[in-house]
Amino acid sequence: MIDTPKNPFEALFKQTQDMAQDMAKTMNPALASFTPEGFEKMWPTIPAEMMEMMMGKQFNPDGLDAKTRLLLTLQGLTIQGAIAEPQIRLTVRHALEAGATKQEIADTIAQAAMFGGVPAMNKAMELARQAIDGAEE
C-alpha cells in the first residue's frame, strides 16, 4: 500500500523528495547508500602554526589568538542548539590542535548552557567527547 499524505503540500514535498532521490540514484548509484556521517573525518586538521597565522595574532597582535577564537566558535555552535554536529567535532579537533585543553573545551561548552540550554550543552559535550576520543587514537 502506498503511503500518500492527505495534506497537498506534504504530498508535493514527498513527491519532490522521491524524484530527487531517484535522480541521485540514477546519476550515481553509490548515492543510494550515501550518509554524511563521519564526513568531517575527511577534512584534515590544520596545523596549529597555520591556524595561528590565519586566525590568530598574525595580523592583529593585540587581538585574540587562534585557540580563543576556536573556543568562542565552539560556544556559539553550542548556543545554537548543537545541531551542527560535524562543525562542533571539527572545531573541537582544531581547538585541541591550537592548544586548548579538555578542561577548557568542557568549560566553554558548560558556559554555553546558560544561553543555549542544558540539552544543547549535553549534546555538545557528547560531540566533543567523540572528537577528543578520535584525536587520541
A tleap script that builds the chain and sets N, CA, C and O, in Angstrom:
source leaprc.protein.ff14SB
mol = sequence {
  NMET ILE ASP THR PRO LYS ASN PRO PHE GLU
  ALA LEU PHE LYS GLN THR GLN ASP MET ALA
  GLN ASP MET ALA LYS THR MET ASN PRO ALA
  LEU ALA SER PHE THR PRO GLU GLY PHE GLU
  LYS MET TRP PRO THR ILE PRO ALA GLU MET
  MET GLU MET MET MET GLY LYS GLN PHE ASN
  PRO ASP GLY LEU ASP ALA LYS THR ARG LEU
  LEU LEU THR LEU GLN GLY LEU THR ILE GLN
  GLY ALA ILE ALA GLU PRO GLN ILE ARG LEU
  THR VAL ARG HIE ALA LEU GLU ALA GLY ALA
  THR LYS GLN GLU ILE ALA ASP THR ILE ALA
  GLN ALA ALA MET PHE GLY GLY VAL PRO ALA
  MET ASN LYS ALA MET GLU LEU ALA ARG GLN
  ALA ILE ASP GLY ALA GLU CGLU
}
set mol.1.N position { 0.832 -1.171 0.000 }
set mol.1.CA position { 0.000 0.000 0.000 }
set mol.1.C position { 0.882 1.242 0.000 }
set mol.1.O position { 1.872 1.286 0.731 }
set mol.2.N position { 0.559 2.227 -0.780 }
set mol.2.CA position { 1.342 3.451 -0.890 }
set mol.2.C position { 0.893 4.427 0.192 }
set mol.2.O position { -0.300 4.648 0.402 }
set mol.3.N position { 1.876 5.001 0.870 }
set mol.3.CA position { 1.590 5.973 1.927 }
set mol.3.C position { 1.469 7.356 1.311 }
set mol.3.O position { 2.481 8.013 1.065 }
set mol.4.N position { 0.244 7.808 1.057 }
set mol.4.CA position { 0.003 9.100 0.428 }
set mol.4.C position { -0.464 10.095 1.481 }
set mol.4.O position { -1.491 9.869 2.121 }
set mol.5.N position { 0.262 11.186 1.674 }
set mol.5.CA position { -0.156 12.191 2.653 }
set mol.5.C position { -1.467 12.869 2.228 }
set mol.5.O position { -1.747 13.012 1.038 }
set mol.6.N position { -2.259 13.280 3.215 }
set mol.6.CA position { -3.535 13.946 2.943 }
set mol.6.C position { -3.342 15.434 2.673 }
set mol.6.O position { -4.133 16.033 1.944 }
set mol.7.N position { -2.325 16.027 3.235 }
set mol.7.CA position { -2.040 17.447 3.039 }
set mol.7.C position { -1.418 17.634 1.651 }
set mol.7.O position { -0.431 16.969 1.335 }
set mol.8.N position { -1.969 18.519 0.820 }
set mol.8.CA position { -1.420 18.687 -0.548 }
set mol.8.C position { 0.041 19.138 -0.558 }
set mol.8.O position { 0.821 18.683 -1.395 }
set mol.9.N position { 0.415 20.017 0.354 }
set mol.9.CA position { 1.802 20.467 0.407 }
set mol.9.C position { 2.724 19.309 0.772 }
set mol.9.O position { 3.793 19.141 0.184 }
set mol.10.N position { 2.298 18.520 1.745 }
set mol.10.CA position { 3.094 17.377 2.184 }
set mol.10.C position { 3.237 16.355 1.048 }
set mol.10.O position { 4.301 15.766 0.862 }
set mol.11.N position { 2.158 16.157 0.299 }
set mol.11.CA position { 2.200 15.229 -0.836 }
set mol.11.C position { 3.176 15.722 -1.906 }
set mol.11.O position { 3.954 14.938 -2.448 }
set mol.12.N position { 3.133 17.015 -2.206 }
set mol.12.CA position { 4.049 17.594 -3.192 }
set mol.12.C position { 5.493 17.485 -2.711 }
set mol.12.O position { 6.390 17.165 -3.492 }
set mol.13.N position { 5.716 17.753 -1.425 }
set mol.13.CA position { 7.059 17.671 -0.865 }
set mol.13.C position { 7.585 16.236 -0.940 }
set mol.13.O position { 8.741 16.018 -1.303 }
set mol.14.N position { 6.741 15.259 -0.597 }
set mol.14.CA position { 7.152 13.852 -0.670 }
set mol.14.C position { 7.463 13.457 -2.115 }
set mol.14.O position { 8.441 12.754 -2.370 }
set mol.15.N position { 6.638 13.904 -3.051 }
set mol.15.CA position { 6.866 13.595 -4.464 }
set mol.15.C position { 8.198 14.191 -4.923 }
set mol.15.O position { 8.955 13.540 -5.643 }
set mol.16.N position { 8.483 15.424 -4.507 }
set mol.16.CA position { 9.738 16.083 -4.874 }
set mol.16.C position { 10.931 15.337 -4.281 }
set mol.16.O position { 11.948 15.154 -4.950 }
set mol.17.N position { 10.807 14.911 -3.035 }
set mol.17.CA position { 11.886 14.154 -2.400 }
set mol.17.C position { 12.135 12.841 -3.134 }
set mol.17.O position { 13.280 12.477 -3.403 }
set mol.18.N position { 11.054 12.135 -3.454 }
set mol.18.CA position { 11.194 10.857 -4.165 }
set mol.18.C position { 11.867 11.048 -5.526 }
set mol.18.O position { 12.727 10.260 -5.919 }
set mol.19.N position { 11.464 12.103 -6.240 }
set mol.19.CA position { 12.064 12.379 -7.548 }
set mol.19.C position { 13.550 12.696 -7.411 }
set mol.19.O position { 14.364 12.234 -8.210 }
set mol.20.N position { 13.901 13.487 -6.393 }
set mol.20.CA position { 15.305 13.844 -6.189 }
set mol.20.C position { 16.140 12.617 -5.840 }
set mol.20.O position { 17.268 12.474 -6.313 }
set mol.21.N position { 15.588 11.736 -5.014 }
set mol.21.CA position { 16.312 10.513 -4.662 }
set mol.21.C position { 16.504 9.614 -5.874 }
set mol.21.O position { 17.580 9.054 -6.080 }
set mol.22.N position { 15.448 9.480 -6.676 }
set mol.22.CA position { 15.562 8.663 -7.893 }
set mol.22.C position { 16.599 9.242 -8.853 }
set mol.22.O position { 17.379 8.504 -9.454 }
set mol.23.N position { 16.602 10.569 -8.991 }
set mol.23.CA position { 17.559 11.222 -9.874 }
set mol.23.C position { 18.991 10.999 -9.374 }
set mol.23.O position { 19.889 10.699 -10.161 }
set mol.24.N position { 19.196 11.146 -8.061 }
set mol.24.CA position { 20.531 10.949 -7.494 }
set mol.24.C position { 21.005 9.514 -7.696 }
set mol.24.O position { 22.166 9.282 -8.034 }
set mol.25.N position { 20.114 8.559 -7.488 }
set mol.25.CA position { 20.478 7.146 -7.673 }
set mol.25.C position { 20.799 6.840 -9.132 }
set mol.25.O position { 21.687 6.039 -9.421 }
set mol.26.N position { 20.079 7.476 -10.044 }
set mol.26.CA position { 20.319 7.256 -11.468 }
set mol.26.C position { 21.663 7.848 -11.883 }
set mol.26.O position { 22.416 7.227 -12.635 }
set mol.27.N position { 21.962 9.055 -11.389 }
set mol.27.CA position { 23.206 9.733 -11.760 }
set mol.27.C position { 24.422 9.052 -11.143 }
set mol.27.O position { 25.469 8.947 -11.782 }
set mol.28.N position { 24.285 8.588 -9.896 }
set mol.28.CA position { 25.392 7.951 -9.207 }
set mol.28.C position { 24.822 6.911 -8.253 }
set mol.28.O position { 24.356 7.273 -7.172 }
set mol.29.N position { 24.843 5.638 -8.615 }
set mol.29.CA position { 24.242 4.594 -7.776 }
set mol.29.C position { 24.809 4.548 -6.354 }
set mol.29.O position { 24.130 4.088 -5.436 }
set mol.30.N position { 26.030 5.013 -6.165 }
set mol.30.CA position { 26.619 5.000 -4.826 }
set mol.30.C position { 25.886 5.955 -3.879 }
set mol.30.O position { 25.955 5.790 -2.661 }
set mol.31.N position { 25.193 6.941 -4.425 }
set mol.31.CA position { 24.455 7.881 -3.583 }
set mol.31.C position { 23.261 7.229 -2.899 }
set mol.31.O position { 22.709 7.791 -1.954 }
set mol.32.N position { 22.858 6.061 -3.360 }
set mol.32.CA position { 21.728 5.370 -2.743 }
set mol.32.C position { 22.020 5.030 -1.286 }
set mol.32.O position { 21.105 4.988 -0.464 }
set mol.33.N position { 23.283 4.787 -0.960 }
set mol.33.CA position { 23.647 4.448 0.410 }
set mol.33.C position { 24.537 5.511 1.053 }
set mol.33.O position { 25.165 5.249 2.079 }
set mol.34.N position { 24.599 6.698 0.466 }
set mol.34.CA position { 25.448 7.763 0.996 }
set mol.34.C position { 24.895 8.293 2.308 }
set mol.34.O position { 23.690 8.504 2.445 }
set mol.35.N position { 25.763 8.502 3.248 }
set mol.35.CA position { 25.395 9.142 4.504 }
set mol.35.C position { 26.505 10.124 4.871 }
set mol.35.O position { 27.684 9.784 4.769 }
set mol.36.N position { 26.152 11.322 5.292 }
set mol.36.CA position { 27.193 12.300 5.644 }
set mol.36.C position { 27.859 12.008 6.984 }
set mol.36.O position { 28.767 12.735 7.386 }
set mol.37.N position { 27.427 10.956 7.684 }
set mol.37.CA position { 28.003 10.590 8.959 }
set mol.37.C position { 29.502 10.368 8.823 }
set mol.37.O position { 29.931 9.588 7.973 }
set mol.38.N position { 30.292 11.025 9.627 }
set mol.38.CA position { 31.734 10.862 9.575 }
set mol.38.C position { 32.422 11.595 8.440 }
set mol.38.O position { 33.627 11.445 8.236 }
set mol.39.N position { 31.662 12.383 7.702 }
set mol.39.CA position { 32.207 13.104 6.552 }
set mol.39.C position { 33.326 14.059 6.979 }
set mol.39.O position { 34.260 14.313 6.218 }
set mol.40.N position { 33.222 14.588 8.210 }
set mol.40.CA position { 34.222 15.557 8.665 }
set mol.40.C position { 35.597 14.931 8.870 }
set mol.40.O position { 36.594 15.647 8.955 }
set mol.41.N position { 35.661 13.603 8.952 }
set mol.41.CA position { 36.951 12.930 9.111 }
set mol.41.C position { 37.811 13.088 7.865 }
set mol.41.O position { 39.032 12.949 7.925 }
set mol.42.N position { 37.175 13.375 6.748 }
set mol.42.CA position { 37.922 13.570 5.507 }
set mol.42.C position { 38.612 14.932 5.485 }
set mol.42.O position { 39.542 15.139 4.706 }
set mol.43.N position { 38.171 15.857 6.326 }
set mol.43.CA position { 38.735 17.193 6.386 }
set mol.43.C position { 39.952 17.158 7.297 }
set mol.43.O position { 39.827 16.781 8.462 }
set mol.44.N position { 41.113 17.536 6.809 }
set mol.44.CA position { 42.319 17.441 7.639 }
set mol.44.C position { 42.326 18.471 8.774 }
set mol.44.O position { 41.705 19.529 8.679 }
set mol.45.N position { 43.037 18.134 9.835 }
set mol.45.CA position { 43.223 19.089 10.929 }
set mol.45.C position { 44.336 20.047 10.526 }
set mol.45.O position { 45.430 19.627 10.149 }
set mol.46.N position { 44.045 21.314 10.611 }
set mol.46.CA position { 45.014 22.339 10.217 }
set mol.46.C position { 46.081 22.438 11.312 }
set mol.46.O position { 45.732 22.481 12.491 }
set mol.47.N position { 47.357 22.474 10.963 }
set mol.47.CA position { 48.412 22.607 11.980 }
set mol.47.C position { 48.245 23.896 12.794 }
set mol.47.O position { 47.780 24.913 12.281 }
set mol.48.N position { 48.634 23.831 14.069 }
set mol.48.CA position { 48.467 24.961 14.986 }
set mol.48.C position { 49.125 26.234 14.464 }
set mol.48.O position { 48.570 27.325 14.593 }
set mol.49.N position { 50.304 26.090 13.877 }
set mol.49.CA position { 51.014 27.271 13.379 }
set mol.49.C position { 50.231 27.962 12.274 }
set mol.49.O position { 50.165 29.190 12.226 }
set mol.50.N position { 49.634 27.167 11.384 }
set mol.50.CA position { 48.862 27.731 10.280 }
set mol.50.C position { 47.589 28.407 10.801 }
set mol.50.O position { 47.201 29.469 10.316 }
set mol.51.N position { 46.937 27.776 11.803 }
set mol.51.CA position { 45.738 28.396 12.382 }
set mol.51.C position { 46.091 29.725 13.032 }
set mol.51.O position { 45.362 30.708 12.903 }
set mol.52.N position { 47.221 29.739 13.731 }
set mol.52.CA position { 47.636 30.986 14.382 }
set mol.52.C position { 47.931 32.056 13.337 }
set mol.52.O position { 47.632 33.232 13.547 }
set mol.53.N position { 48.512 31.655 12.222 }
set mol.53.CA position { 48.807 32.610 11.161 }
set mol.53.C position { 47.515 33.156 10.544 }
set mol.53.O position { 47.404 34.358 10.303 }
set mol.54.N position { 46.537 32.273 10.289 }
set mol.54.CA position { 45.309 32.688 9.608 }
set mol.54.C position { 44.305 33.356 10.547 }
set mol.54.O position { 43.664 34.336 10.168 }
set mol.55.N position { 44.162 32.832 11.776 }
set mol.55.CA position { 43.116 33.325 12.665 }
set mol.55.C position { 43.655 33.973 13.928 }
set mol.55.O position { 42.885 34.524 14.715 }
set mol.56.N position { 44.929 33.920 14.130 }
set mol.56.CA position { 45.492 34.386 15.389 }
set mol.56.C position { 45.995 35.805 15.346 }
set mol.56.O position { 45.370 36.691 14.762 }
set mol.57.N position { 47.131 36.008 15.971 }
set mol.57.CA position { 47.674 37.349 16.175 }
set mol.57.C position { 48.571 37.838 15.050 }
set mol.57.O position { 49.203 38.887 15.177 }
set mol.58.N position { 48.635 37.102 13.962 }
set mol.58.CA position { 49.497 37.485 12.842 }
set mol.58.C position { 49.178 38.892 12.343 }
set mol.58.O position { 50.070 39.729 12.205 }
set mol.59.N position { 47.903 39.140 12.076 }
set mol.59.CA position { 47.505 40.435 11.507 }
set mol.59.C position { 46.980 41.409 12.549 }
set mol.59.O position { 46.834 42.599 12.269 }
set mol.60.N position { 46.695 40.914 13.747 }
set mol.60.CA position { 46.199 41.773 14.818 }
set mol.60.C position { 46.883 41.358 16.112 }
set mol.60.O position { 46.327 40.575 16.882 }
set mol.61.N position { 48.091 41.876 16.362 }
set mol.61.CA position { 48.867 41.433 17.522 }
set mol.61.C position { 48.151 41.616 18.862 }
set mol.61.O position { 48.429 40.884 19.812 }
set mol.62.N position { 47.242 42.576 18.947 }
set mol.62.CA position { 46.519 42.811 20.195 }
set mol.62.C position { 45.194 42.040 20.257 }
set mol.62.O position { 44.449 42.164 21.229 }
set mol.63.N position { 44.906 41.253 19.231 }
set mol.63.CA position { 43.632 40.528 19.155 }
set mol.63.C position { 43.684 39.165 19.816 }
set mol.63.O position { 44.601 38.851 20.575 }
set mol.64.N position { 42.691 38.377 19.513 }
set mol.64.CA position { 42.560 37.039 20.084 }
set mol.64.C position { 43.460 36.045 19.352 }
set mol.64.O position { 43.699 36.165 18.151 }
set mol.65.N position { 43.945 35.072 20.099 }
set mol.65.CA position { 44.723 34.012 19.468 }
set mol.65.C position { 43.772 32.962 18.875 }
set mol.65.O position { 42.567 33.000 19.123 }
set mol.66.N position { 44.317 32.039 18.102 }
set mol.66.CA position { 43.503 31.037 17.405 }
set mol.66.C position { 42.735 30.152 18.386 }
set mol.66.O position { 41.572 29.830 18.145 }
set mol.67.N position { 43.367 29.761 19.477 }
set mol.67.CA position { 42.696 28.905 20.467 }
set mol.67.C position { 41.455 29.589 21.017 }
set mol.67.O position { 40.393 28.972 21.105 }
set mol.68.N position { 41.579 30.858 21.388 }
set mol.68.CA position { 40.441 31.595 21.941 }
set mol.68.C position { 39.343 31.754 20.906 }
set mol.68.O position { 38.163 31.617 21.231 }
set mol.69.N position { 39.707 32.037 19.677 }
set mol.69.CA position { 38.706 32.164 18.609 }
set mol.69.C position { 37.958 30.846 18.402 }
set mol.69.O position { 36.744 30.847 18.198 }
set mol.70.N position { 38.668 29.739 18.451 }
set mol.70.CA position { 38.028 28.439 18.272 }
set mol.70.C position { 37.113 28.104 19.450 }
set mol.70.O position { 36.047 27.520 19.255 }
set mol.71.N position { 37.516 28.466 20.670 }
set mol.71.CA position { 36.656 28.236 21.831 }
set mol.71.C position { 35.387 29.093 21.746 }
set mol.71.O position { 34.306 28.642 22.123 }
set mol.72.N position { 35.520 30.313 21.257 }
set mol.72.CA position { 34.338 31.158 21.054 }
set mol.72.C position { 33.424 30.575 19.978 }
set mol.72.O position { 32.200 30.606 20.110 }
set mol.73.N position { 34.019 30.052 18.928 }
set mol.73.CA position { 33.234 29.407 17.870 }
set mol.73.C position { 32.486 28.199 18.430 }
set mol.73.O position { 31.313 27.993 18.121 }
set mol.74.N position { 33.162 27.411 19.247 }
set mol.74.CA position { 32.540 26.250 19.876 }
set mol.74.C position { 31.367 26.670 20.754 }
set mol.74.O position { 30.323 26.018 20.759 }
set mol.75.N position { 31.540 27.742 21.483 }
set mol.75.CA position { 30.448 28.216 22.333 }
set mol.75.C position { 29.253 28.662 21.488 }
set mol.75.O position { 28.106 28.362 21.820 }
set mol.76.N position { 29.524 29.372 20.405 }
set mol.76.CA position { 28.446 29.807 19.524 }
set mol.76.C position { 27.710 28.631 18.903 }
set mol.76.O position { 26.482 28.642 18.818 }
set mol.77.N position { 28.444 27.621 18.470 }
set mol.77.CA position { 27.811 26.431 17.890 }
set mol.77.C position { 26.962 25.699 18.928 }
set mol.77.O position { 25.915 25.142 18.599 }
set mol.78.N position { 27.415 25.702 20.174 }
set mol.78.CA position { 26.650 25.057 21.244 }
set mol.78.C position { 25.375 25.844 21.544 }
set mol.78.O position { 24.306 25.257 21.712 }
set mol.79.N position { 25.486 27.160 21.612 }
set mol.79.CA position { 24.329 28.011 21.908 }
set mol.79.C position { 23.257 27.868 20.836 }
set mol.79.O position { 22.069 27.989 21.134 }
set mol.80.N position { 23.653 27.615 19.606 }
set mol.80.CA position { 22.687 27.430 18.524 }
set mol.80.C position { 21.887 26.143 18.687 }
set mol.80.O position { 20.969 25.887 17.908 }
set mol.81.N position { 22.212 25.349 19.661 }
set mol.81.CA position { 21.473 24.122 19.907 }
set mol.81.C position { 22.255 22.864 19.574 }
set mol.81.O position { 21.699 21.766 19.583 }
set mol.82.N position { 23.520 23.014 19.285 }
set mol.82.CA position { 24.399 21.872 18.978 }
set mol.82.C position { 23.835 21.025 17.840 }
set mol.82.O position { 23.931 19.798 17.859 }
set mol.83.N position { 23.245 21.696 16.848 }
set mol.83.CA position { 22.677 20.964 15.718 }
set mol.83.C position { 23.685 20.777 14.587 }
set mol.83.O position { 23.476 19.958 13.692 }
set mol.84.N position { 24.770 21.531 14.628 }
set mol.84.CA position { 25.806 21.440 13.595 }
set mol.84.C position { 26.866 20.445 14.068 }
set mol.84.O position { 27.983 20.829 14.414 }
set mol.85.N position { 26.505 19.175 14.077 }
set mol.85.CA position { 27.368 18.151 14.661 }
set mol.85.C position { 28.754 18.075 14.036 }
set mol.85.O position { 29.741 18.084 14.772 }
set mol.86.N position { 28.877 18.001 12.706 }
set mol.86.CA position { 30.226 17.925 12.140 }
set mol.86.C position { 31.064 19.160 12.463 }
set mol.86.O position { 32.268 19.059 12.701 }
set mol.87.N position { 30.414 20.333 12.470 }
set mol.87.CA position { 31.149 21.562 12.751 }
set mol.87.C position { 31.650 21.587 14.192 }
set mol.87.O position { 32.745 22.086 14.454 }
set mol.88.N position { 30.876 21.062 15.116 }
set mol.88.CA position { 31.328 21.008 16.511 }
set mol.88.C position { 32.519 20.077 16.639 }
set mol.88.O position { 33.511 20.423 17.279 }
set mol.89.N position { 32.431 18.893 16.036 }
set mol.89.CA position { 33.564 17.957 16.121 }
set mol.89.C position { 34.821 18.546 15.474 }
set mol.89.O position { 35.922 18.399 16.006 }
set mol.90.N position { 34.659 19.211 14.330 }
set mol.90.CA position { 35.814 19.848 13.670 }
set mol.90.C position { 36.397 20.959 14.537 }
set mol.90.O position { 37.617 21.081 14.647 }
set mol.91.N position { 35.547 21.759 15.147 }
set mol.91.CA position { 36.022 22.865 15.973 }
set mol.91.C position { 36.765 22.335 17.195 }
set mol.91.O position { 37.799 22.885 17.575 }
set mol.92.N position { 36.255 21.286 17.805 }
set mol.92.CA position { 36.936 20.694 18.965 }
set mol.92.C position { 38.296 20.154 18.535 }
set mol.92.O position { 39.300 20.378 19.210 }
set mol.93.N position { 38.326 19.450 17.424 }
set mol.93.CA position { 39.590 18.899 16.917 }
set mol.93.C position { 40.616 20.004 16.673 }
set mol.93.O position { 41.785 19.862 17.031 }
set mol.94.N position { 40.173 21.103 16.063 }
set mol.94.CA position { 41.087 22.207 15.788 }
set mol.94.C position { 41.469 22.956 17.060 }
set mol.94.O position { 42.596 23.436 17.177 }
set mol.95.N position { 40.545 23.062 18.014 }
set mol.95.CA position { 40.875 23.714 19.283 }
set mol.95.C position { 41.962 22.923 20.016 }
set mol.95.O position { 42.883 23.509 20.587 }
set mol.96.N position { 41.852 21.611 19.999 }
set mol.96.CA position { 42.897 20.782 20.615 }
set mol.96.C position { 44.238 21.023 19.936 }
set mol.96.O position { 45.267 21.159 20.597 }
set mol.97.N position { 44.212 21.074 18.617 }
set mol.97.CA position { 45.451 21.315 17.860 }
set mol.97.C position { 46.021 22.697 18.176 }
set mol.97.O position { 47.238 22.881 18.186 }
set mol.98.N position { 45.144 23.665 18.432 }
set mol.98.CA position { 45.594 25.031 18.727 }
set mol.98.C position { 46.055 25.190 20.181 }
set mol.98.O position { 46.502 26.267 20.575 }
set mol.99.N position { 45.946 24.117 20.979 }
set mol.99.CA position { 46.469 24.163 22.338 }
set mol.99.C position { 45.431 24.164 23.435 }
set mol.99.O position { 45.795 24.277 24.605 }
set mol.100.N position { 44.168 24.044 23.118 }
set mol.100.CA position { 43.130 24.009 24.147 }
set mol.100.C position { 43.198 22.675 24.896 }
set mol.100.O position { 43.504 21.635 24.312 }
set mol.101.N position { 42.913 22.724 26.172 }
set mol.101.CA position { 42.873 21.501 26.973 }
set mol.101.C position { 41.452 20.947 26.980 }
set mol.101.O position { 40.502 21.634 26.606 }
set mol.102.N position { 41.324 19.696 27.409 }
set mol.102.CA position { 39.993 19.090 27.519 }
set mol.102.C position { 39.134 19.899 28.494 }
set mol.102.O position { 37.938 20.088 28.270 }
set mol.103.N position { 39.754 20.372 29.574 }
set mol.103.CA position { 39.015 21.150 30.571 }
set mol.103.C position { 38.531 22.473 29.999 }
set mol.103.O position { 37.410 22.892 30.287 }
set mol.104.N position { 39.353 23.140 29.190 }
set mol.104.CA position { 38.935 24.402 28.566 }
set mol.104.C position { 37.766 24.171 27.608 }
set mol.104.O position { 36.849 24.989 27.532 }
set mol.105.N position { 37.802 23.072 26.892 }
set mol.105.CA position { 36.705 22.748 25.971 }
set mol.105.C position { 35.430 22.473 26.765 }
set mol.105.O position { 34.360 22.967 26.411 }
set mol.106.N position { 35.542 21.687 27.834 }
set mol.106.CA position { 34.374 21.382 28.669 }
set mol.106.C position { 33.812 22.651 29.311 }
set mol.106.O position { 32.596 22.837 29.348 }
set mol.107.N position { 34.682 23.521 29.813 }
set mol.107.CA position { 34.231 24.781 30.424 }
set mol.107.C position { 33.512 25.664 29.409 }
set mol.107.O position { 32.498 26.286 29.725 }
set mol.108.N position { 34.039 25.713 28.196 }
set mol.108.CA position { 33.429 26.530 27.141 }
set mol.108.C position { 32.022 26.038 26.839 }
set mol.108.O position { 31.093 26.836 26.712 }
set mol.109.N position { 31.866 24.734 26.723 }
set mol.109.CA position { 30.552 24.162 26.426 }
set mol.109.C position { 29.610 24.353 27.615 }
set mol.109.O position { 28.437 24.675 27.432 }
set mol.110.N position { 30.122 24.154 28.833 }
set mol.110.CA position { 29.280 24.319 30.025 }
set mol.110.C position { 28.776 25.752 30.147 }
set mol.110.O position { 27.620 25.976 30.509 }
set mol.111.N position { 29.626 26.712 29.851 }
set mol.111.CA position { 29.217 28.126 29.910 }
set mol.111.C position { 28.076 28.401 28.929 }
set mol.111.O position { 27.207 29.231 29.195 }
set mol.112.N position { 28.084 27.710 27.811 }
set mol.112.CA position { 27.049 27.909 26.795 }
set mol.112.C position { 25.682 27.439 27.268 }
set mol.112.O position { 24.668 27.844 26.699 }
set mol.113.N position { 25.626 26.593 28.299 }
set mol.113.CA position { 24.342 26.098 28.805 }
set mol.113.C position { 23.470 27.241 29.309 }
set mol.113.O position { 22.243 27.154 29.269 }
set mol.114.N position { 24.103 28.312 29.784 }
set mol.114.CA position { 23.334 29.467 30.277 }
set mol.114.C position { 22.538 30.121 29.157 }
set mol.114.O position { 21.492 30.720 29.409 }
set mol.115.N position { 23.018 30.015 27.930 }
set mol.115.CA position { 22.375 30.684 26.803 }
set mol.115.C position { 21.640 29.709 25.878 }
set mol.115.O position { 20.597 30.048 25.320 }
set mol.116.N position { 22.175 28.519 25.719 }
set mol.116.CA position { 21.597 27.555 24.782 }
set mol.116.C position { 20.789 26.458 25.441 }
set mol.116.O position { 20.069 25.724 24.765 }
set mol.117.N position { 20.902 26.338 26.765 }
set mol.117.CA position { 20.163 25.316 27.485 }
set mol.117.C position { 20.990 24.068 27.759 }
set mol.117.O position { 22.000 23.809 27.104 }
set mol.118.N position { 20.540 23.313 28.734 }
set mol.118.CA position { 21.245 22.103 29.140 }
set mol.118.C position { 21.207 21.021 28.051 }
set mol.118.O position { 22.216 20.343 27.858 }
set mol.119.N position { 20.091 20.826 27.330 }
set mol.119.CA position { 20.129 19.804 26.270 }
set mol.119.C position { 21.186 20.101 25.200 }
set mol.119.O position { 21.858 19.189 24.719 }
set mol.120.N position { 21.328 21.369 24.833 }
set mol.120.CA position { 22.359 21.735 23.850 }
set mol.120.C position { 23.746 21.464 24.419 }
set mol.120.O position { 24.629 20.980 23.710 }
set mol.121.N position { 23.938 21.779 25.707 }
set mol.121.CA position { 25.225 21.530 26.344 }
set mol.121.C position { 25.524 20.031 26.361 }
set mol.121.O position { 26.640 19.617 26.044 }
set mol.122.N position { 24.538 19.222 26.727 }
set mol.122.CA position { 24.754 17.770 26.773 }
set mol.122.C position { 25.128 17.220 25.405 }
set mol.122.O position { 26.032 16.395 25.280 }
set mol.123.N position { 24.425 17.684 24.385 }
set mol.123.CA position { 24.717 17.218 23.023 }
set mol.123.C position { 26.132 17.638 22.609 }
set mol.123.O position { 26.881 16.836 22.052 }
set mol.124.N position { 26.492 18.891 22.880 }
set mol.124.CA position { 27.823 19.377 22.524 }
set mol.124.C position { 28.914 18.631 23.296 }
set mol.124.O position { 29.980 18.353 22.746 }
set mol.125.N position { 28.659 18.309 24.550 }
set mol.125.CA position { 29.634 17.531 25.342 }
set mol.125.C position { 29.832 16.154 24.724 }
set mol.125.O position { 30.955 15.657 24.635 }
set mol.126.N position { 28.733 15.544 24.299 }
set mol.126.CA position { 28.820 14.226 23.661 }
set mol.126.C position { 29.639 14.304 22.369 }
set mol.126.O position { 30.481 13.443 22.112 }
set mol.127.N position { 29.390 15.329 21.566 }
set mol.127.CA position { 30.130 15.503 20.310 }
set mol.127.C position { 31.598 15.816 20.579 }
set mol.127.O position { 32.481 15.333 19.871 }
set mol.128.N position { 31.853 16.621 21.600 }
set mol.128.CA position { 33.238 16.945 21.960 }
set mol.128.C position { 33.977 15.687 22.403 }
set mol.128.O position { 35.137 15.479 22.046 }
set mol.129.N position { 33.297 14.850 23.184 }
set mol.129.CA position { 33.911 13.593 23.642 }
set mol.129.C position { 34.272 12.719 22.431 }
set mol.129.O position { 35.344 12.113 22.398 }
set mol.130.N position { 33.381 12.659 21.447 }
set mol.130.CA position { 33.677 11.889 20.227 }
set mol.130.C position { 34.920 12.440 19.532 }
set mol.130.O position { 35.778 11.676 19.090 }
set mol.131.N position { 35.014 13.745 19.438 }
set mol.131.CA position { 36.161 14.375 18.757 }
set mol.131.C position { 37.448 14.143 19.553 }
set mol.131.O position { 38.498 13.861 18.976 }
set mol.132.N position { 37.360 14.262 20.863 }
set mol.132.CA position { 38.547 14.070 21.711 }
set mol.132.C position { 38.999 12.623 21.644 }
set mol.132.O position { 40.194 12.357 21.522 }
set mol.133.N position { 38.057 11.676 21.722 }
set mol.133.CA position { 38.414 10.259 21.628 }
set mol.133.C position { 39.034 9.939 20.277 }
set mol.133.O position { 39.968 9.142 20.191 }
set mol.134.N position { 38.507 10.570 19.204 }
set mol.134.CA position { 39.057 10.361 17.871 }
set mol.134.C position { 40.449 10.955 17.730 }
set mol.134.O position { 41.288 10.403 17.018 }
set mol.135.N position { 40.704 12.077 18.402 }
set mol.135.CA position { 42.011 12.720 18.335 }
set mol.135.C position { 43.068 11.931 19.093 }
set mol.135.O position { 44.249 11.968 18.747 }
set mol.136.N position { 42.635 11.214 20.134 }
set mol.136.CA position { 43.569 10.451 20.955 }
set mol.136.C position { 43.973 9.133 20.289 }
set mol.136.O position { 44.976 8.530 20.670 }
set mol.137.N position { 43.206 8.688 19.307 }
set mol.137.CA position { 43.512 7.412 18.639 }
set mol.137.C position { 44.700 7.517 17.738 }
set mol.137.O position { 45.084 6.533 17.105 }
savepdb mol mol.pdb
quit
